[in-house]
């Protein structure tokens, strides 16, 4: 009998992870590296990326602002030059706009849509152009949010919620278009996970109590609790899964 865990291995897979300098991105880099992947860790904070590369095997640090079209083009071109393929793309880079909609500057709103939605499409498109020529196809995982399904007020984030809602439906559309090429496109929708984006809110008494009150499991999540879903969707273990968004939210959306 074959090892039932073997399909979760990522040996010799080439994976790009954006937003890799902290939080979900950094954890994903560590996870993939530990399972045999060659990981390209991309983000703006090069010093943090280099720390990851120094600590974990087969990790290459690449400075990249996903909001810059040229940076995205260069990222994918350089990965192909170095490795001749791309097996996995994790679209994780993101920003938020914690401000009421009536007070938000339009340029700020556009910036959030650019980073959290448009850049995900751009990188997915760039990678898919190579994945479609590969016999093994590829896997794309978009990091969305529970607030792509429901609003976040009173934790106001108009641009963020709009982008994440768009990303969830973009995931479905790309999955349908690219399935015939062997490219799977899925998403995860984290709830309130302890990362740099949420640490200030979680550290405050009122913010933490609000999360605990509204989460059926009565606590925020740890970033490592995303590992299972992320690995399932990125690895061959999820070879018949596409167009799906998995919520990892302590029961938030079940209310």
WOGI-V433204 format. One record per backbone hydrogen bond with DSSP energy under -1.0 kcal/mol. CO is the residue of the C=O (numbers start at 1). NH is the residue of the N-H. If there is no record, write none. Layout:
co nh
CO NH
CO NH
This chain:
co nh
3 6
5 8
6 9
7 237
10 13
13 38
14 87
14 88
15 40
16 90
17 42
22 26
23 27
24 28
25 29
26 30
27 31
28 32
29 33
30 34
32 37
33 36
35 10
36 12
38 15
39 60
40 17
41 62
42 20
43 64
44 46
45 49
46 50
47 51
48 52
49 53
50 54
51 55
52 56
58 39
60 41
62 43
65 68
68 72
69 73
70 74
71 75
72 76
73 77
74 78
75 79
76 80
77 81
78 82
79 83
80 84
87 139
88 16
89 141
90 18
90 92
91 143
97 99
100 103
105 109
106 110
107 111
108 112
109 113
110 114
111 115
112 116
113 117
113 118
114 119
117 121
118 122
119 123
120 124
121 125
122 126
123 127
124 128
125 129
127 130
127 131
128 132
130 133
131 134
134 137
138 184
139 89
140 186
141 91
142 144
142 188
145 148
146 149
146 150
152 155
154 156
157 161
158 162
159 163
160 164
161 165
162 166
163 167
164 168
165 169
166 170
167 171
168 172
169 173
170 174
171 175
172 176
173 177
174 178
175 179
178 181
178 183
179 182
182 138
184 140
185 243
186 142
187 246
188 144
189 248
190 146
191 193
192 221
193 195
195 199
198 202
199 203
200 204
204 208
205 209
206 210
207 211
208 212
209 213
210 214
211 215
215 218
221 194
222 225
223 226
224 227
226 230
227 231
228 232
229 233
230 234
231 235
235 238
236 239
238 241
244 187
246 189
248 191
249 252
250 217
251 254
252 255
